[in-house]
Amino acid sequence: MSGAALNGIEVIVIGAGAAGLGAAARLALAGVGVRIVEARDRVGGRAHTLLDAPYPLDLGCGWLHSADRNPWTQIAAAAGLTIDKTVPPWTRQSMDLGFSRADQDAFERASAAFHARLEAIDPSASDVAAASLLEPGGRWNPLLDAESSFMNGAELDCVSAQDLCRYSDSGVNWRVREGYGALIAAQAAGLPLSLGCAVTLIDWRDRRPRVETTQGSLRADAVIVTAPSSLIAAEAIRFRPELPDKVAAASMLPLGLADKLVMTIAAPESLPADGHLFGDPNRTATASYHLRPFGRPLIEAFFGGRLAHDLEAAGPGAFFDFASAELAGLFGACIRARLRPLIETRWASDAFARGSYSYALPGHADARARLAAPVGGRLFFAGEACSQRAFTTAHGAYLTGLEAAEQVILQHGAGSGSSQESITS
């Protein structure tokens, strides 16, 4: 863009999560005037590291999925953060508690067979629910459904098979000891940013769209929208003229739910470091437990799908009551006295998220491309729900932010040199 862009805002980025920060950083690097507006009083979006606990706790995304090709891995290394390459324990049942080694092997075979059927789907075939690929009456179907609730935030009967098949993952999963959310939030440094600034309307009738916020209005040559699909579907952000196709596409990409509970455990040495347990491998409504992550005296419990919704609705303490009961079933009642709740998430109740990450409804695998498509050369869209190959992930969100920024640069490469109104109250 023209040099005049440096003296005024030409692009408004809505949302300071991984996508918005990635887009804004790319634009700033190109010399484009940019301002991020963020509804929350913090940056990071659905990536959030709690730093005032005894240890950094990732309440949102916590794993560098496809870490060997994930751009956040390189960013973390350049920032001097500690990348932990311990192999995730998800497929193991520590001490074989409540899940014999023979049954674990049988489940692994059932899982491999399910994913082979998924990968064999004809891309041109009609889309179906992923649950239709389960073995009829299969013993391990409930646990496969539970895994889907952790990975997709929803059970397999809700999830598009074609969309799930498109997901690309290298199988390499690492962590950032200082916190993935902290890594992402650090990218806001030096970027023009307005916090507590919720967007209510994007009026794009004129050549330079007007963005109405709770702190006033702004104009720019282009707007990059990185709000979650849930907010677009609910029309929490309105468009003028209306964008019914965007709202419809977002409605087909609801946010699934994955919540976390972090507990402290007394006498932690009795548990393996970076161990894992399924609470009950015979049912879908179960939690997944990461024992002593990073060797810390903690247990991270993961809840997904309908179970997570039910426990959120049951109120504070319900996650801990459920988890302590499951762990007592594995270790005996004596473990209850050793557990203390530290923090729990409630992502469905979060007004600026309304869930954790997106899944495509059966028959709507193409909704991601529809949501991501630019409008009128002035409105651009990014976020994990816009990613066709890395949805649900922070790196997928980040890459769509970079792509949206590149689209803006290509569209407005000559630069208008026009000045920008400041936010006015």
Secondary structure, 3 states (H helix, E strand, C coil): CCHHHHHCCCEEEECCCHHHHHHHHHHHHCCCCEEEECCCCCCCCCCCEECCCCCCEECCCCCEECCCCCHHHHHHHHCCCCEECCCCCCCCCHHHCCCCHHHHHHHHHHHHHHHHHHHCCCCCCCCCEHHHHCCCCCCCHHHHHHHHHHHCCCCHHHCEHHHHHHCCCCCCEEEECCCHHHHHHHHHCCCCEECCCCEEEEECCCCCCEEEECCEEEECCEEEECCCHHHHHCCCCEEECCCHHHHHHHHCCCEECEEEEEEEECCHHHCCCCEEEECCCCCCCCCEEEECHHHCCEEEEEEEHHHHHHHHHHCCCHHHHHHHHHHHHHHCHHHHHHEEEEEECCHHHCCCCCCCEECCCCCCCCHHHHHHCCECCCEEECCHHHCCCCCCCHHHHHHHHHHHHHHHHHHCCCCCCCCCCCCCC
